[in-house]
Amino acid sequence: MAGGADRSGSTSPHAAGSRQHADHAGPAGSEVFGETDEKILVFGAGGHIGEPLAKFMKYKGRGRSLRLATSVPERMTAMQEAFPDSEIICADYLKLEDMRRAFSGIARAFVITPDFLDEKRAMANVVAAARENPSLRQIVRILGDPPGMTLAKVPERVLAFGRGTAIQHLQARQVLEDSGLPITYLNIAAYLMDDFVRWGEFIRSSRTLIMPFERHMTWIDSAELGEAAARIILSRDDRHLDQVYHLNNGSDYLNFAEVADMVSDVIQDRVRHEGRTEFWLDLFGPRFIKRYGPGADEYFREYFAFEQKFHFAFHRSDILERLLGRKPKTLRAWLEQNRHHLL
């Protein structure tokens, strides 16, 4: 089911007219090099997925075509230095006027949202702004759900929290599907390898990988995810519209005990997996409460249990390989290149 189209076509006026097809397709279709008159909007352009996307676009000669958006004003100076030929804006998904300004005159957009965002309100603003722009050809939207997930399958205790990772992408997709806009969905059906940057603290201090509810998971490099999105946008191939691509590196399908063994091999020092829920709650619970509010510790415990219940939905996929035109990075390769985060 990975990579299958969930809809048979688009009813959006933005996608009307002749469809562009890549007769000499590269990895994600026939990429268009150099400048064109198409303006490209990239949300999260200061983040670990949006920034690699923007860098790939710049490398392909599209720097002047980029409108790079961040919700953090303090990042704008560094972004302007990194992308001197691009337009840098600060935009809040929850402010309709910000979305109107962001979407004005753009042809393609990359949409990625932070955890615990009010997706219904945010995507309603995106839809309203996008509908005002007749030049819009495509939105590439990042999701983060187990393949095949629906709101009806989400456990009541997780659903009752009202927001968060388990439901926000499902809520967003519901709003976007109803809009009829031309959309390509990239679902992160995996853990991101750079999670180890955060997890590295306890690997360094106690040689422990802390993750409750042992389960098998797939993996993906966030930079390659950004590049795949960029290649889709650059292809200008409308056959990507109305598709849901479930992405991982196609290689790693590991439980966390096996991941701990892999880390041990890379740093040549024994790392153990700690899976006790109480241990995780004591250590990480206060951090999640501080970041996301009261009840966040219990929410994430239930969320990890939810992941464990549906871990067979995660499976290796070759879609990322086809989009990149090469074998994606393995988890071991990433760990070896980034072992300084673990030592």
C-alpha positions as CSV (number, residue, x, y, z in Angstrom):
1,M,0.0,0.0,0.0
2,A,3.0,2.3,0.4
3,G,3.0,5.1,-2.2
4,G,-0.5,4.3,-3.5
5,A,-2.9,7.1,-4.5
6,D,-5.7,7.6,-2.0
7,R,-7.7,9.7,-4.4
8,S,-8.3,9.2,-8.1
9,G,-7.9,12.8,-9.1
10,S,-8.2,16.4,-8.0
11,T,-11.2,18.6,-8.4
12,S,-9.2,21.8,-7.6
13,P,-9.3,24.6,-10.2
14,H,-5.6,25.1,-9.4
15,A,-4.8,21.7,-11.0
16,A,-7.1,22.2,-13.9
17,G,-5.8,22.2,-17.5
18,S,-3.1,20.0,-19.1
19,R,-1.1,17.9,-16.8
20,Q,2.7,18.0,-17.0
21,H,4.4,14.7,-17.4
22,A,8.1,13.9,-17.3
23,D,9.0,12.1,-20.6
24,H,12.6,11.8,-19.6
25,A,12.1,11.2,-15.9
26,G,15.0,11.4,-13.4
27,P,14.6,10.2,-9.9
28,A,11.4,12.1,-9.1
29,G,10.6,13.1,-12.6
30,S,12.3,15.5,-15.0
31,E,13.9,18.1,-12.7
32,V,13.9,21.7,-14.0
33,F,17.3,23.2,-13.5
34,G,18.1,26.9,-13.0
35,E,15.7,29.8,-12.5
36,T,12.0,29.7,-13.7
37,D,9.2,32.1,-13.1
38,E,7.7,29.7,-10.5
39,K,7.9,31.0,-6.9
40,I,8.4,28.2,-4.3
41,L,7.3,28.6,-0.7
42,V,9.1,26.5,2.0
43,F,7.7,26.4,5.5
44,G,10.1,25.3,8.3
45,A,13.0,26.5,6.2
46,G,15.2,26.8,9.3
47,G,14.5,23.3,10.5
48,H,16.1,19.9,10.0
49,I,13.9,19.0,7.0
50,G,13.0,22.3,5.4
51,E,16.6,23.6,5.5
52,P,18.0,20.6,3.5
53,L,15.2,21.1,1.0
54,A,16.0,24.7,0.6
55,K,19.8,23.9,0.2
56,F,19.0,21.4,-2.5
57,M,16.9,23.9,-4.3
58,K,19.7,26.5,-4.1
59,Y,22.2,23.9,-5.4
60,K,19.9,23.3,-8.3
61,G,19.9,27.0,-9.2
62,R,16.5,28.0,-7.7
63,G,17.7,30.3,-4.9
64,R,16.0,33.3,-6.3
65,S,12.7,31.5,-6.6
66,L,12.5,30.6,-2.9
67,R,10.3,32.2,-0.3
68,L,11.6,30.7,2.9
69,A,9.3,30.9,5.9
70,T,10.0,30.4,9.6
71,S,7.8,31.0,12.7
72,V,10.9,32.0,14.7
73,P,11.9,35.6,14.1
74,E,15.4,35.0,15.6
75,R,16.2,32.6,12.8
76,M,15.7,35.1,10.0
77,T,19.1,36.6,10.1
78,A,20.9,33.3,9.8
79,M,18.6,32.2,7.1
80,Q,19.2,35.3,5.1
81,E,23.0,34.7,5.4
82,A,22.6,31.1,4.3
83,F,20.2,32.0,1.4
84,P,21.2,35.6,0.3
85,D,19.2,35.4,-2.9
86,S,16.0,34.1,-1.4
87,E,13.1,35.9,0.2
88,I,12.9,35.3,4.0
89,I,9.6,35.8,5.9
90,C,8.2,35.1,9.3
91,A,4.8,33.4,9.2
92,D,2.5,31.9,11.8
93,Y,0.1,29.2,10.6
94,L,-2.5,30.4,13.1
95,K,-2.6,33.9,11.5
96,L,-4.6,34.1,8.3
97,E,-2.9,37.3,7.1
98,D,0.5,35.6,7.5
99,M,-0.7,32.8,5.3
100,R,-2.1,35.1,2.7
101,R,1.2,36.9,2.5
102,A,3.1,33.6,2.4
103,F,1.0,32.1,-0.4
104,S,0.7,35.2,-2.5
105,G,2.0,34.6,-6.0
106,I,3.6,31.2,-5.3
107,A,3.3,28.2,-7.6
108,R,4.4,25.4,-5.2
109,A,4.6,25.1,-1.4
110,F,6.2,22.8,1.1
111,V,4.2,22.5,4.3
112,I,5.5,21.0,7.5
113,T,4.1,21.7,11.0
114,P,5.4,21.5,14.6
115,D,4.2,19.0,17.1
116,F,1.0,19.9,19.0
117,L,-0.1,22.6,16.5
118,D,-3.8,23.3,16.2
119,E,-3.9,21.7,12.8
120,K,-7.6,22.3,12.1
121,R,-7.2,26.0,12.5
122,A,-3.7,26.1,10.8
123,M,-4.8,24.2,7.7
124,A,-8.0,26.1,7.5
125,N,-5.8,29.2,7.1
126,V,-3.6,27.5,4.6
127,V,-6.6,26.4,2.5
128,A,-8.1,29.9,2.6
129,A,-4.9,31.5,1.6
130,A,-4.1,28.9,-1.1
131,R,-7.6,29.3,-2.7
132,E,-6.9,33.0,-3.1
133,N,-3.9,32.2,-5.3
134,P,-4.8,31.1,-8.8
135,S,-1.2,30.3,-9.7
136,L,-0.8,27.5,-7.1
137,R,0.1,24.2,-8.7
138,Q,1.1,22.0,-5.8
139,I,1.4,21.7,-2.0
140,V,3.8,19.0,-0.7
141,R,2.6,18.3,2.9
142,I,4.6,16.3,5.5
143,L,2.6,13.8,7.6
144,G,3.8,11.5,10.4
145,D,1.5,8.5,10.9
146,P,1.6,4.7,10.8
147,P,0.6,3.7,7.3
148,G,-3.1,3.2,7.0
149,M,-3.9,5.1,10.2
150,T,-7.3,6.7,10.7
151,L,-8.8,8.7,13.5
152,A,-11.1,5.8,14.2
153,K,-8.1,3.6,15.0
154,V,-6.5,6.0,17.5
155,P,-7.0,4.8,21.1
156,E,-9.5,6.9,23.1
157,R,-7.0,7.8,25.8
158,V,-4.7,9.3,23.1
159,L,-7.6,10.9,21.2
160,A,-8.9,12.5,24.4
161,F,-5.8,14.7,24.7
162,G,-7.3,16.6,21.7
163,R,-4.0,17.4,19.9
164,G,-0.5,16.0,19.5
165,T,1.4,13.7,17.1
166,A,-1.1,10.8,17.1
167,I,-4.0,12.9,15.6
168,Q,-2.7,16.2,14.3
169,H,-1.6,14.9,10.9
170,L,-4.9,13.0,10.5
171,Q,-6.8,16.2,11.3
172,A,-4.7,18.2,8.9
173,R,-5.2,15.8,6.1
174,Q,-9.0,15.8,6.7
175,V,-9.1,19.6,6.2
176,L,-6.8,19.4,3.1
177,E,-8.6,16.5,1.5
178,D,-11.9,18.5,1.8
179,S,-10.3,21.5,0.1
180,G,-9.7,19.9,-3.3
181,L,-6.3,21.6,-3.5
182,P,-3.5,19.9,-5.5
183,I,-1.5,18.0,-2.8
184,T,1.2,15.5,-2.5
185,Y,1.6,13.8,0.9
186,L,4.9,12.6,2.2
187,N,4.3,10.5,5.2
188,I,7.3,9.9,7.5
189,A,6.6,6.2,8.2
190,A,9.8,5.9,10.3
191,Y,11.8,7.4,13.1
192,L,14.1,10.3,12.1
193,M,17.8,9.4,12.4
194,D,18.6,12.8,13.9
195,D,16.5,11.9,16.9
196,F,19.9,10.6,18.2
197,V,21.0,14.2,18.6
198,R,18.5,14.4,21.4
199,W,18.9,10.9,22.6
200,G,22.7,11.3,22.7
201,E,22.7,12.9,26.1
202,F,21.9,9.7,27.9
203,I,24.0,7.5,25.5
204,R,26.9,9.7,26.4
205,S,26.3,9.9,30.2
206,S,25.1,6.4,31.0
207,R,25.5,4.4,27.7
208,T,21.7,3.9,27.7
209,L,19.1,4.1,24.9
210,I,15.9,4.9,26.6
211,M,12.7,4.0,24.8
212,P,9.7,2.3,26.4
213,F,7.4,-0.2,24.6
214,E,9.8,-2.3,22.6
215,R,8.8,-2.4,19.0
216,H,10.2,-2.6,15.4
217,M,10.6,0.7,13.6
218,T,11.9,1.9,10.2
219,W,14.3,4.8,9.8
220,I,14.9,7.8,7.6
221,D,17.5,10.6,7.3
222,S,15.8,14.0,7.6
223,A,18.2,15.6,5.0
224,E,17.2,12.9,2.5
225,L,13.6,13.5,3.3
226,G,14.0,17.2,2.5
227,E,15.9,16.3,-0.7
228,A,13.1,14.0,-1.8
229,A,10.5,16.7,-1.3
230,A,12.7,19.1,-3.3
231,R,13.0,16.7,-6.2
232,I,9.3,16.2,-6.3
233,I,8.7,20.0,-6.4
234,L,11.5,20.5,-9.0
235,S,10.1,17.8,-11.3
236,R,6.9,19.8,-11.9
237,D,5.3,16.5,-12.7
238,D,1.6,16.5,-11.9
239,R,1.6,12.7,-11.6
240,H,2.8,13.3,-8.0
241,L,-0.5,15.0,-7.2
242,D,-3.0,13.1,-5.1
243,Q,-0.4,10.6,-4.0
244,V,0.5,9.5,-0.4
245,Y,4.1,8.3,-0.3
246,H,5.1,6.4,2.9
247,L,8.8,7.0,3.3
248,N,11.7,5.3,5.0
249,N,15.2,4.2,4.0
250,G,14.0,0.8,2.8
251,S,16.8,-0.9,4.7
252,D,16.4,-0.8,8.5
253,Y,13.6,-2.5,10.3
254,L,14.8,-2.8,13.9
255,N,13.7,-3.0,17.4
256,F,15.3,-0.7,19.9
257,A,17.5,-3.4,21.5
258,E,18.9,-4.1,18.0
259,V,19.5,-0.3,17.6
260,A,21.3,-0.2,20.9
261,D,23.6,-3.1,19.7
262,M,24.3,-1.1,16.5
263,V,25.2,2.0,18.5
264,S,27.5,-0.2,20.6
265,D,29.3,-1.4,17.5
266,V,29.7,2.2,16.1
267,I,31.1,3.7,19.3
268,Q,32.8,0.5,20.4
269,D,31.4,0.7,23.9
270,R,28.4,-1.2,25.3
271,V,25.1,0.6,25.1
272,R,22.0,-1.0,26.6
273,H,18.3,-0.5,25.8
274,E,16.2,0.6,28.7
275,G,12.5,-0.1,28.1
276,R,10.9,0.3,31.5
277,T,8.0,2.7,31.2
278,E,8.4,4.0,34.8
279,F,12.1,4.7,34.1
280,W,11.2,6.8,31.1
281,L,8.4,8.6,32.9
282,D,10.7,9.6,35.8
283,L,13.4,10.9,33.4
284,F,11.5,12.4,30.5
285,G,8.0,13.1,32.0
286,P,8.9,16.5,33.5
287,R,10.6,17.6,30.2
288,F,7.5,16.8,28.2
289,I,5.2,18.6,30.7
290,K,7.5,21.6,30.6
291,R,7.4,21.7,26.8
292,Y,3.8,20.7,26.0
293,G,1.9,21.3,29.2
294,P,0.1,19.2,31.9
295,G,-0.6,15.6,31.0
296,A,2.0,15.5,28.2
297,D,4.0,12.8,30.0
298,E,0.9,10.5,30.1
299,Y,0.1,11.4,26.6
300,F,3.5,10.3,25.2
301,R,3.4,7.1,27.3
302,E,0.1,6.3,25.6
303,Y,1.4,7.4,22.2
304,F,4.4,5.0,22.5
305,A,2.0,2.2,23.5
306,F,-0.1,3.1,20.4
307,E,3.0,2.9,18.2
308,Q,3.8,-0.5,19.7
309,K,0.3,-1.7,18.9
310,F,0.6,-0.7,15.3
311,H,4.3,-1.4,14.7
312,F,3.5,-4.1,12.1
313,A,2.0,-1.3,9.9
314,F,5.6,0.0,9.5
315,H,7.4,-1.8,6.7
316,R,10.4,-1.2,4.4
317,S,9.6,0.8,1.3
318,D,11.6,1.6,-1.8
319,I,9.8,4.9,-2.6
320,L,12.5,7.1,-1.1
321,E,15.1,5.3,-3.2
322,R,13.1,5.9,-6.3
323,L,12.6,9.6,-5.5
324,L,16.3,10.1,-4.7
325,G,17.6,7.9,-7.6
326,R,20.0,6.2,-5.2
327,K,20.1,3.9,-2.1
328,P,19.1,6.0,0.9
329,K,21.4,6.3,3.9
330,T,21.3,3.4,6.4
331,L,21.0,4.0,10.1
332,R,24.5,2.6,10.7
333,A,26.0,5.0,8.1
334,W,24.3,7.9,9.8
335,L,25.5,6.8,13.2
336,E,29.1,6.4,11.9
337,Q,29.0,9.9,10.3
338,N,27.5,11.4,13.5
339,R,29.2,9.4,16.2
340,H,30.4,12.6,17.9
341,H,26.8,13.1,19.2
342,L,27.1,9.7,21.0
343,L,30.6,10.0,22.6
